[in-house]
Amino acid sequence: MPRRRPPVDIFTFPLPSGKNNQTARCPQCGGEGQSIGHVGARLVYQCGECAVRFKSDHVDSLQTRDAADRP
C-alpha cells in the first residue's frame, strides 16, 4: 500500500486591509477560494468546498506600509 503524503501547508503573511474580500477560482474543484494571506506579492487563497490552499496566478502589488511611513 503506497504511503500518503501529508498536505503541504503554505506559510502566509497577514493580508493588508484592502485585500480581505478577494476571491479566485480553485484549480482543483472549480469552487470559490477566499483570500487568507500573501507570500511575497502573490495572494494565497483557500477553497471553501475542498479546503485546498493555492496561490494566485497573477501578481498583485501589495503595499504593507502607508505612504506617510516612507522617507
FENRA-V492445 format. One record per residue. RES is the residue in one small letter. PSI is psi in degrees with one decimal (* if undefined). D_CENTER is the distance of its C-alpha to the mean C-alpha in Angstrom with 2 decimals. Layout:
{{RES:PSI:D_CENTER} {RES:PSI:D_CENTER}}
This chain:
{{m:125.7:33.45} {p:148.1:30.33} {r:133.2:28.09} {r:132.3:24.60} {r:145.4:21.79} {p:153.3:19.45} {p:146.6:15.79} {v:130.0:13.63} {d:124.1:11.52} {i:119.1:8.68} {f:126.0:9.69} {t:155.7:7.44} {f:154.9:9.23} {p:152.2:9.70} {l:145.6:8.88} {p:161.2:12.07} {s:-30.5:14.14} {g:-7.9:13.96} {k:13.3:10.27} {n:-31.7:10.23} {n:22.6:11.37} {q:145.6:9.40} {t:160.4:9.24} {a:159.3:9.22} {r:133.3:11.62} {c:131.0:11.11} {p:-17.6:12.83} {q:-51.1:14.81} {c:-11.8:16.33} {g:8.3:15.66} {g:-172.6:14.55} {e:126.1:12.33} {g:135.5:8.63} {q:139.5:7.71} {s:133.7:4.95} {i:-13.3:5.19} {g:-168.9:4.82} {h:153.4:5.19} {v:110.6:7.38} {g:-123.1:10.36} {a:6.6:10.01} {r:132.4:6.95} {l:147.3:3.82} {v:133.3:0.83} {y:156.6:3.44} {q:128.3:6.74} {c:138.1:9.93} {g:-19.1:12.74} {e:-46.6:15.45} {c:-0.5:14.89} {a:21.1:12.20} {v:138.0:10.56} {r:136.2:7.10} {f:158.0:6.15} {k:156.7:5.07} {s:154.4:6.61} {d:-28.7:10.33} {h:152.6:11.35} {v:127.5:11.15} {d:151.3:11.02} {s:105.9:13.50} {l:123.4:12.22} {q:115.2:15.38} {t:-12.4:15.40} {r:152.3:19.19} {d:160.4:21.61} {a:-26.8:24.21} {a:-22.6:26.89} {d:-18.4:25.62} {r:143.6:26.16} {p:*:29.68}}
